[in-house]
Amino acid sequence: MALENCPPNTITFNTFIKGLCGCGREDWAMKVLDQMKQYRCKPNITTYNELLDGLLKVNRLKEAFELVMDIEESGIELNIVSYNTILHGFCHAGMLDEAFKFMGKMLVGGTKPDAITFNILIYAYCRQGKVGDAIQLLDRIRARGEWNPDIISYNSILWGICNWIGLEEAFHFLQKMLNEGFRPNNATWNVLVRCFFSNLGHLGPVYVLDEIMARKSPCWASNRHNHYREGRGTTSSSFNHLIHGKFFSSSMTQQPLCDLCGMVAAGTDSVA
């Protein structure tokens, strides 16, 4: 570009840095940051956000925090993307206390959390087995009118319940989701299949998912095969968990086998 009298600008460098971080070349990306000065290009917050994301994804926390100090010294203000990226890095490293301290700094600085912020914290709680704390956080924030939880929030808590509490509680929470008007998506069904599989053995997931769908739609029971063929069943990822669980090593009646074949042939849309 430079040889053709088309010097790169900040957007060019940001794109380059994002690509390098995306393929694990964080060291190269940091060198590109240094090279921006040669072309008289000033890094902006997007430049630093890409670098922070790359460093934190590979747990290079020390370098990420040194970069945060450089950002602040340069007079560039962190934005909500910056804060969410750093919060996610803390949570990914299991540093939940530090994440909340940093969120406090964000609030003091006048940056309001968004849906991504809250979902990061809820998932972090669930990863550490603190599902009750995640539910309390969700209920408290919703009661204050700061944020309306979304399907991502509920899927994270459902995942936590399945992994740390049990199947019965997962059913209760699923019913709560449905009662509050949340429509299960692909991620919801994948979480449930994993949970069913670990608790109910080989045939359990087929029977239970079929029963859930039948209750959800009055005409499901009589038209279940049509629903599967039209791509309105659960997802390919869900079916992979069923198949990898050695379904075919157990004795299966003709009906469950037909249901499973219909599932595998279906698309990946969630239940309508």
HELIX and SHEET records of a PDB file:
HELIX    1   1 THR A   10  GLY A   22  1                                  13    
HELIX    2   2 GLU A   26  GLN A   35  1                                  10    
HELIX    3   3 MET A   36  TYR A   39  5                                   4    
HELIX    4   4 ILE A   45  LYS A   57  1                                  13    
HELIX    5   5 LEU A   61  GLU A   73  1                                  13    
HELIX    6   6 ILE A   80  HIS A   92  1                                  13    
HELIX    7   7 LEU A   96  VAL A  108  1                                  13    
HELIX    8   8 ALA A  115  ARG A  127  1                                  13    
HELIX    9   9 VAL A  131  ALA A  143  1                                  13    
HELIX   10  10 ILE A  151  TRP A  164  1                                  14    
HELIX   11  11 LEU A  167  ASN A  179  1                                  13    
HELIX   12  12 ASN A  186  LEU A  200  1                                  15    
HELIX   13  13 GLY A  204  LYS A  216  1                                  13    
HELIX   14  14 TRP A  220  ARG A  229  1                                  10    
HELIX   15  15 SER A  236  HIS A  244  1                                   9    
HELIX   16  16 PHE A  247  SER A  249  5                                   3    
HELIX   17  17 GLN A  254  ALA A  265  1                                  12    
END                                                                             
